[in-house]
Amino acid sequence: MNITKKASSKIAMIGLAAMLSIAPITFSSASSTAAAASSSNSKSSIKLLFNGQEYSPSSAPLFYKDSVYLPLRDIGELLGSVVFWNAQDQSVTMTYPNRIVSMKLNASIATVNGTTVKLNSPVIVRSGRTFVPIRFFSEAIGAGVEWNAAKKTVSLSQKSPYVQGAGVNTSIWLNKNTGDLYFAYPFEAKPEHVGQLNVDIQEFTTISAYSMPSAQQSYIITVEDNYGEPHVHTNVYTAFIKDKQVISQSKAYYFQRYEKNAVVDQDGNAVLTDGKLLSIIDADGQVIREYDLPKLTGKDENHSVLAVSSSYLLIRPNLSGHLTLINLKDNSATLLYQQFLSGEELEYAEMNDVPYHGDNLVFLGETGDGSLQFENRSLYDNHSKKYVFKLK
């Protein structure tokens, strides 16, 4: 390991912590939601299992008219669906790809994809919270339900191909097997099929939606797939959606260090990258600028894209790991650690390889006068120092 003896033990410990932190704590599939929620301290005489794991909801399950009930929010999170309570007409709607279920408070009927279904268990309100029958909502989207009266245990089983995510007033689902993408705006609306993503999902997956500030009905979808052992590989899929259609998409691969790519530039245009080619896409779906990232940095590696404007790019080669400022006036490249750091911090940025090569500089944004502000998170004194760079 290329590092000074003075710092080696401390950096090794920090490096291990950083390596471990690469693995996501949560992800958007229903099974992960169940695992995360199982740490809750909620107690109930009714035990709930999801795919064999104990699940502790926000409020204890209750038994009413021979049916087990869960709070509205819990059933939605558990099953990877969107469940919406309309206070005006006292109704519940659950949305899922190719499935819409709705029923009213205390009603004896419901609808599933427009077909009327007779209910044995109505929606009820207890202590100001809306509760829904587990069996009806679970079976409505294909999940299995078993009740063990002797053990007071209800077991749900679901092998959903979907990973579910959200954005501002939006809901999204990705079929991990086929790449089919479903999108709902507003979030409780009927999910619509908007196209397919070219994905090869491996393990821990999250999906998010971002609304483009420069255009209505235009969105950027990101899918992050973290995999391998100890989860040092990340595939990032990005798609531009306009008028409920996938217009453009890209895939980038990162090893060890992964920093979220910018999804829009300063003018509100979409940013897509495969790690080497950076494409700027306007609200009409047209590519208006492209940048060859290895050519700009002189590093034949995949790059993270941290900020994009008409005058500069902030990018980081994934393997060598030095945050680089590209001045678009002359395409000159500046290694920022060389501008800011000194002593052991400089040596660390140049020589370290645990947990990965490169510096710890973080971009904070622009100041009022257009200067760029950065922060270095020190591994030596647990302090952070801020720096300002004036773009010429």
C-alpha positions as CSV (number, residue, x, y, z in Angstrom):
1,M,0.0,0.0,0.0
2,N,1.5,3.3,-1.1
3,I,1.2,5.5,1.9
4,T,3.4,6.9,4.7
5,K,3.8,4.8,7.8
6,K,2.7,7.8,10.0
7,A,-0.9,7.7,8.6
8,S,-1.2,4.0,7.6
9,S,-3.0,2.6,10.6
10,K,-5.5,5.5,10.9
11,I,-6.3,5.5,7.2
12,A,-6.7,1.7,7.2
13,M,-9.5,2.0,9.8
14,I,-11.1,4.8,8.0
15,G,-10.7,3.0,4.7
16,L,-12.5,-0.1,6.1
17,A,-15.4,2.1,7.3
18,A,-15.6,3.8,3.9
19,M,-15.6,0.4,2.1
20,L,-18.4,-0.8,4.3
21,S,-20.4,2.4,3.8
22,I,-20.5,1.8,0.0
23,A,-23.2,-0.8,0.4
24,P,-26.6,0.8,0.5
25,I,-28.4,0.7,3.8
26,T,-31.9,0.6,2.2
27,F,-33.2,-0.1,-1.3
28,S,-36.6,0.1,-2.9
29,S,-37.7,-3.5,-3.2
30,A,-40.4,-4.7,-0.8
31,S,-38.2,-7.3,0.7
32,S,-35.7,-4.6,1.8
33,T,-38.5,-2.5,3.3
34,A,-39.5,-5.5,5.4
35,A,-35.9,-6.0,6.6
36,A,-35.4,-2.4,7.5
37,A,-38.8,-2.2,9.3
38,S,-38.1,-5.4,11.3
39,S,-35.9,-3.3,13.7
40,S,-38.9,-1.4,14.9
41,N,-39.9,-1.9,18.6
42,S,-43.6,-2.1,17.8
43,K,-45.3,-5.0,19.7
44,S,-48.5,-6.8,18.8
45,S,-50.2,-10.0,19.7
46,I,-50.4,-10.6,15.9
47,K,-47.1,-11.5,14.3
48,L,-46.5,-10.5,10.7
49,L,-44.0,-12.3,8.4
50,F,-43.0,-11.1,5.0
51,N,-41.1,-13.6,2.8
52,G,-40.1,-15.4,6.1
53,Q,-38.8,-12.3,7.9
54,E,-40.6,-10.7,10.8
55,Y,-42.0,-7.3,9.9
56,S,-42.9,-4.7,12.6
57,P,-45.3,-2.0,11.2
58,S,-45.6,1.5,12.4
59,S,-48.8,0.6,14.3
60,A,-49.6,-2.9,15.6
61,P,-51.8,-5.0,13.3
62,L,-55.3,-5.4,14.5
63,F,-58.0,-8.1,14.2
64,Y,-61.5,-7.0,13.0
65,K,-64.3,-9.1,11.7
66,D,-62.1,-12.2,11.2
67,S,-59.5,-10.2,9.2
68,V,-56.0,-8.9,10.0
69,Y,-55.5,-5.2,9.3
70,L,-52.4,-3.0,8.7
71,P,-52.1,0.8,8.6
72,L,-52.5,2.2,5.1
73,R,-48.9,3.4,4.8
74,D,-47.4,0.0,5.9
75,I,-49.3,-2.1,3.4
76,G,-48.1,0.2,0.6
77,E,-44.4,0.1,1.6
78,L,-44.6,-3.6,2.3
79,L,-46.0,-4.6,-1.1
80,G,-44.0,-2.0,-3.2
81,S,-47.2,-0.2,-4.2
82,V,-48.6,3.3,-3.8
83,V,-51.6,3.5,-1.4
84,F,-53.5,6.8,-1.3
85,W,-56.2,8.0,1.1
86,N,-58.6,10.5,-0.3
87,A,-60.1,12.3,2.6
88,Q,-62.7,14.1,0.5
89,D,-64.5,11.0,-0.7
90,Q,-63.3,8.7,2.1
91,S,-61.6,6.3,-0.4
92,V,-58.4,4.3,-0.6
93,T,-56.6,3.6,-3.9
94,M,-53.7,1.3,-4.4
95,T,-51.7,1.5,-7.6
96,Y,-49.2,-1.0,-9.0
97,P,-48.1,-1.8,-12.6
98,N,-51.1,-3.1,-14.4
99,R,-53.2,-3.0,-11.3
100,I,-55.5,-0.4,-9.7
101,V,-57.5,-1.2,-6.6
102,S,-59.9,1.1,-4.9
103,M,-62.4,1.0,-2.1
104,K,-64.3,3.4,0.2
105,L,-64.4,3.6,3.9
106,N,-66.8,1.0,5.4
107,A,-67.9,-0.1,2.0
108,S,-68.8,-3.7,1.1
109,I,-67.5,-3.6,-2.4
110,A,-64.2,-2.6,-4.1
111,T,-62.9,-2.4,-7.7
112,V,-59.9,-4.1,-9.1
113,N,-58.9,-2.7,-12.6
114,G,-62.5,-1.4,-12.9
115,T,-64.2,-4.8,-12.0
116,T,-66.4,-4.8,-8.9
117,V,-65.4,-7.2,-6.2
118,K,-67.4,-8.1,-3.0
119,L,-65.6,-7.4,0.3
120,N,-65.6,-9.4,3.5
121,S,-63.5,-6.8,5.2
122,P,-64.0,-3.0,4.8
123,V,-61.5,-0.1,5.2
124,I,-61.8,1.2,8.8
125,V,-60.4,4.1,10.9
126,R,-58.9,3.5,14.3
127,S,-57.4,6.2,16.6
128,G,-57.3,8.6,13.6
129,R,-55.4,6.1,11.4
130,T,-56.7,4.3,8.3
131,F,-56.4,0.5,8.4
132,V,-56.8,-1.8,5.4
133,P,-57.3,-5.6,5.3
134,I,-54.1,-7.3,4.5
135,R,-55.5,-10.3,2.6
136,F,-57.5,-8.3,0.1
137,F,-54.8,-5.8,-0.9
138,S,-52.1,-8.4,-0.9
139,E,-54.0,-10.9,-3.1
140,A,-55.1,-8.1,-5.4
141,I,-51.5,-7.6,-6.6
142,G,-50.6,-11.3,-6.5
143,A,-49.0,-11.7,-3.1
144,G,-49.7,-14.9,-1.1
145,V,-51.4,-14.7,2.4
146,E,-51.5,-17.4,5.1
147,W,-53.1,-17.1,8.5
148,N,-52.0,-19.3,11.4
149,A,-54.6,-18.9,14.1
150,A,-52.8,-20.9,16.7
151,K,-49.7,-18.8,16.5
152,K,-51.5,-15.6,15.6
153,T,-49.2,-15.2,12.7
154,V,-50.0,-13.9,9.2
155,S,-47.4,-14.7,6.5
156,L,-47.1,-12.7,3.3
157,S,-45.1,-14.0,0.3
158,Q,-44.3,-11.9,-2.7
159,K,-41.8,-12.5,-5.5
160,S,-42.2,-9.1,-7.2
161,P,-40.0,-8.3,-10.2
162,Y,-40.4,-4.6,-9.5
163,V,-38.3,-2.1,-7.7
164,Q,-40.3,0.9,-6.7
165,G,-39.1,4.5,-6.3
166,A,-40.4,8.1,-6.3
167,G,-39.7,11.7,-7.1
168,V,-41.5,14.9,-6.4
169,N,-45.2,13.9,-6.8
170,T,-44.2,11.0,-9.0
171,S,-44.0,7.2,-8.6
172,I,-41.9,4.8,-10.7
173,W,-41.5,1.1,-11.0
174,L,-38.8,-0.9,-12.9
175,N,-39.2,-4.5,-13.8
176,K,-35.8,-5.9,-12.9
177,N,-36.1,-8.8,-15.3
178,T,-37.4,-7.1,-18.4
179,G,-36.4,-3.4,-17.9
180,D,-40.1,-2.3,-18.4
181,L,-40.5,1.1,-16.8
182,Y,-43.8,2.4,-15.3
183,F,-44.4,6.0,-14.4
184,A,-47.2,7.8,-12.5
185,Y,-47.8,11.6,-12.2
186,P,-49.2,12.6,-9.9
187,F,-47.9,9.9,-7.7
188,E,-51.2,8.2,-7.0
189,A,-52.2,8.2,-10.7
190,K,-52.5,5.0,-12.8
191,P,-48.9,3.8,-13.6
192,E,-48.2,4.0,-17.3
193,H,-45.7,2.0,-19.3
194,V,-43.2,4.5,-20.7
195,G,-40.7,2.2,-22.3
196,Q,-37.8,-0.2,-21.5
197,L,-34.4,0.4,-20.0
198,N,-31.4,-1.7,-21.1
199,V,-30.6,-3.0,-17.6
200,D,-28.9,-6.0,-16.2
201,I,-29.8,-5.8,-12.5
202,Q,-27.5,-7.6,-10.1
203,E,-28.3,-6.9,-6.5
204,F,-29.1,-3.8,-4.4
205,T,-31.2,-1.5,-6.5
206,T,-32.6,2.0,-6.0
207,I,-34.6,4.1,-8.5
208,S,-35.4,7.8,-8.4
209,A,-37.1,10.3,-10.6
210,Y,-36.1,14.0,-11.1
211,S,-38.3,16.6,-12.8
212,M,-36.5,18.8,-15.3
213,P,-36.9,22.4,-14.3
214,S,-36.7,23.6,-17.9
215,A,-39.7,21.6,-19.2
216,Q,-43.0,20.1,-18.1
217,Q,-43.6,16.3,-18.5
218,S,-39.8,15.8,-18.8
219,Y,-38.0,13.6,-16.3
220,I,-34.7,12.0,-15.6
221,I,-34.7,8.5,-14.1
222,T,-31.7,7.1,-12.4
223,V,-31.2,3.4,-11.4
224,E,-28.3,2.5,-9.2
225,D,-27.3,-1.2,-8.9
226,N,-24.7,-1.9,-6.2
227,Y,-23.4,-5.5,-6.3
228,G,-20.5,-7.8,-5.7
229,E,-18.6,-8.5,-2.5
230,P,-18.0,-6.3,-0.6
231,H,-20.3,-4.3,-2.8
232,V,-17.7,-2.3,-4.6
233,H,-19.3,-2.4,-8.0
234,T,-22.0,0.1,-9.1
235,N,-23.9,0.2,-12.4
236,V,-25.7,3.5,-12.9
237,Y,-28.5,3.7,-15.5
238,T,-29.9,7.0,-16.5
239,A,-32.9,7.7,-18.8
240,F,-34.5,10.9,-20.2
241,I,-38.3,10.7,-20.4
242,K,-40.4,13.2,-22.3
243,D,-44.2,13.0,-22.8
244,K,-44.2,9.5,-21.1
245,Q,-41.6,8.0,-23.5
246,V,-38.0,7.0,-22.9
247,I,-36.1,9.2,-25.3
248,S,-32.4,8.6,-24.3
249,Q,-30.6,6.3,-21.9
250,S,-27.1,5.5,-20.8
251,K,-25.2,3.2,-18.5
252,A,-22.0,3.9,-16.5
253,Y,-19.9,1.5,-14.4
254,Y,-17.9,2.6,-11.2
255,F,-15.5,0.6,-9.1
256,Q,-15.2,1.2,-5.3
257,R,-15.8,5.0,-5.3
258,Y,-19.2,6.1,-6.6
259,E,-20.5,9.6,-6.4
260,K,-23.9,10.5,-7.7
261,N,-23.8,12.1,-11.1
262,A,-25.4,15.4,-11.8
263,V,-28.7,14.9,-13.5
264,V,-29.2,18.5,-14.9
265,D,-26.8,21.3,-15.8
266,Q,-27.2,24.9,-14.6
267,D,-29.6,25.7,-17.4
268,G,-31.9,22.8,-16.5
269,N,-30.9,20.5,-19.4
270,A,-30.6,16.8,-18.8
271,V,-27.2,15.3,-18.2
272,L,-26.5,11.7,-19.3
273,T,-23.1,9.9,-19.2
274,D,-21.7,6.4,-19.8
275,G,-18.6,7.5,-17.9
276,K,-16.7,8.6,-20.9
277,L,-19.1,10.5,-23.1
278,L,-21.1,13.3,-21.5
279,S,-24.3,14.3,-23.3
280,I,-26.4,17.4,-22.6
281,I,-30.0,17.0,-23.7
282,D,-32.5,19.9,-24.0
283,A,-36.2,19.8,-23.1
284,D,-37.0,18.6,-26.6
285,G,-34.8,15.6,-26.3
286,Q,-32.1,16.9,-28.6
287,V,-28.4,16.5,-27.8
288,I,-27.0,20.0,-27.7
289,R,-23.5,19.4,-26.4
290,E,-21.2,16.4,-26.0
291,Y,-17.9,16.1,-24.1
292,D,-15.2,13.4,-24.4
293,L,-14.2,13.1,-20.7
294,P,-11.1,10.9,-21.1
295,K,-9.8,13.4,-23.7
296,L,-10.4,16.3,-21.3
297,T,-8.7,14.8,-18.3
298,G,-6.1,12.7,-20.1
299,K,-7.3,9.6,-18.1
300,D,-8.7,6.6,-20.0
301,E,-11.2,5.8,-17.3
302,N,-14.9,6.2,-16.5
303,H,-15.7,9.5,-14.9
304,S,-18.2,10.8,-12.3
305,V,-19.8,14.1,-13.4
306,L,-20.4,16.3,-10.3
307,A,-21.4,19.6,-11.9
308,V,-22.1,20.9,-15.4
309,S,-22.4,24.5,-16.6
310,S,-21.8,26.4,-19.8
311,S,-18.4,27.5,-18.5
312,Y,-17.0,24.5,-16.6
313,L,-17.3,20.8,-15.8
314,L,-16.4,19.1,-12.5
315,I,-15.5,15.5,-13.1
316,R,-13.6,12.8,-11.3
317,P,-11.8,9.9,-13.0
318,N,-13.1,6.8,-11.2
319,L,-9.8,4.9,-10.7
320,S,-7.2,7.7,-10.3
321,G,-9.7,9.6,-8.2
322,H,-8.7,13.3,-8.5
323,L,-11.5,15.9,-8.7
324,T,-10.8,17.8,-12.0
325,L,-12.1,21.2,-13.1
326,I,-12.4,21.6,-16.9
327,N,-12.5,25.3,-18.0
328,L,-14.7,25.1,-21.1
329,K,-13.3,28.4,-22.4
330,D,-10.0,26.6,-23.4
331,N,-10.7,23.0,-22.2
332,S,-7.9,23.3,-19.7
333,A,-7.9,20.8,-16.8
334,T,-7.0,21.7,-13.2
335,L,-6.4,19.1,-10.5
336,L,-8.0,20.8,-7.6
337,Y,-6.2,19.0,-4.8
338,Q,-2.9,20.5,-6.1
339,Q,-4.5,24.0,-5.7
340,F,-5.8,23.5,-2.2
341,L,-3.9,20.8,-0.3
342,S,-0.4,20.6,1.3
343,G,1.6,18.4,3.6
344,E,0.2,15.1,4.6
345,E,-3.2,15.9,3.0
346,L,-1.4,16.4,-0.3
347,E,0.6,13.2,0.1
348,Y,-2.6,11.3,1.0
349,A,-4.3,12.5,-2.2
350,E,-1.4,11.5,-4.3
351,M,-0.3,8.2,-2.7
352,N,-3.2,6.6,-0.9
353,D,-5.0,3.5,-2.2
354,V,-7.3,2.7,0.7
355,P,-10.3,2.6,0.4
356,Y,-9.6,4.0,-3.1
357,H,-7.2,6.3,-4.9
358,G,-7.6,10.1,-5.0
359,D,-8.6,13.0,-2.8
360,N,-11.6,13.7,-0.5
361,L,-12.6,17.0,-2.0
362,V,-16.4,17.7,-2.1
363,F,-18.0,20.3,-4.3
364,L,-20.3,22.6,-2.3
365,G,-21.6,24.8,-5.1
366,E,-21.1,28.4,-6.4
367,T,-20.7,31.5,-4.3
368,G,-22.5,34.7,-4.9
369,D,-19.7,36.1,-7.1
370,G,-19.6,32.9,-9.3
371,S,-16.6,31.3,-7.5
372,L,-16.7,27.6,-6.8
373,Q,-16.6,26.4,-3.2
374,F,-15.1,23.1,-2.1
375,E,-14.5,21.2,1.2
376,N,-11.7,18.8,2.1
377,R,-12.7,16.2,4.7
378,S,-9.5,15.5,6.6
379,L,-8.6,12.0,7.6
380,Y,-6.1,13.4,10.1
381,D,-7.7,15.8,12.5
382,N,-11.4,15.1,11.9
383,H,-11.9,18.7,10.7
384,S,-13.0,20.0,7.3
385,K,-11.6,23.0,5.6
386,K,-13.3,25.0,2.8
387,Y,-11.6,26.4,-0.3
388,V,-12.8,28.9,-3.0
389,F,-11.7,28.7,-6.6
390,K,-12.2,31.6,-8.9
391,L,-12.8,30.5,-12.5
392,K,-10.9,32.7,-14.9
